[in-house]
Structures are given as C-alpha cells and as structure tokens.
C-alpha cells in the first residue's frame, strides 16, 4: 500500500475544514500512513472461517436472586423532603410544558 501523500492530507483537511500548517501536513501524513497500514494488516488477518465477535473473550451475565430486604416506609423516605405532596417529592417545574 502506498504512503498517503501530503496532497491527500491537505485534501482531507479541506474536507474537514481544518486549517493545517505545512509542518502539520508532513506530521499527519506519517501518522495517517501508520494508521492505514495497521488497518490493512487487520484486513489481512481476518479470515472467512472466523466468526465475528463483539468481545475478545466470552462474556456471561451474572444474575443474583432478587431478594426483598427491609427498607424505608413512604413516610420515612419523605420525612426529610423539603416539600412533599400526595406521598411524592415535590420539585419545581424546570420546563414549560403545555397542558
């Protein structure tokens, strides 16, 4: 694969609306060339007989039994609330909603 040229980097910069200096063109050309070579190597390794995966190691979900534990009553939970109404926390409206 051919190295990416300064002109191609300048073209990409124009498309991206990025202002780059002459020095940055050389720097980015080298960096983009390394990236493109790495992507090409991954493409060489990928084989049709290997199924696609989302993770490198198998994952399993770990579930625990849902066991009810003692908790606060509604009155205890609302006891420290600055404003409560009909068994709920009352908070100031933050959005103007049409009724």
N, C-alpha and C positions, 0 to 999 in steps of 0.2 A: 504494500500500500504506500502510495506516495505521500510525502510530508505535506501538511497543509501550508499553503503559501501565505505570504503577507497580504497579498491582494484578496485572498479568500477571507482572511481575518478582518480586513478592512471592510469587505462587503458585509460580513456578519455583523460587524459593529454598526454599520449604517442601517441595516435592517432592524437592529435592536435599539437604534437611536442612542448609541453610546459614543461619547467623544473619547477617542484614544490617541495617545501620542505615538510618534514613530518608534520610540523605545518600547512602549507597551505592545505595539504590533509584533515586534520580534519576540517579546516575552510570551505573549498569548499564543503565538504560532507554535512555539515549543511546547507549551502546556497543552494546547489542544491536540497536538500531534501525539503526545503521550497518552492522552485520554482515548483518542481514536484507535491507537494501536492496542490498548488494553481491551477495548470493546471488540476489536477484531479477533483478539486471542480468545475471548469468551465464545465468540461465534464458532471458532474452530473446534473448541472442546465440546460444545453442545452436540448431542447425538440423538437420532430419532428414537432409539430404543430406551432412552432415559425419560421417564415421565416428568412433567413439570411439577414443581413443588413451590410452596409459599415459604417454607422454612427449611433450614438445613438439617434439622433434627425433628423427629416426630414429636408432636405435642398432643397432650391429652388434657382435657378439662378435669379439674379436681373439684368434686362437689362434696359438700357436707350436708348432713341431715339438718333440716330446718326445725330447730327445737325452740319452742317459745320459752322465754325467760321472763322473770318479773320485770316490770317497767313502771314508769310513772303513770299515774292516772291523768285524765284530761285536766282536772282541776290543778294537780301538782305541776303539770307542764306549763299551764297558763298562769301560775301564781306569780311568776316574775315578769310577765309581759307588761310593757308599758300601756298597752291598750288591747283589750280582748272584746269580742262581740260574738254572741251565739256560739260559744265554745271554740272560737278560732282566734288566731292572731290577727289583729287589725293593723294594716300598714298603709301609709299614704299612697295615693294613686300617683304613678310616675308617667303614665301615658294618657293622652287624651283619647278616650275611646268613645265612639258614637254609640248611644244606647238604642 
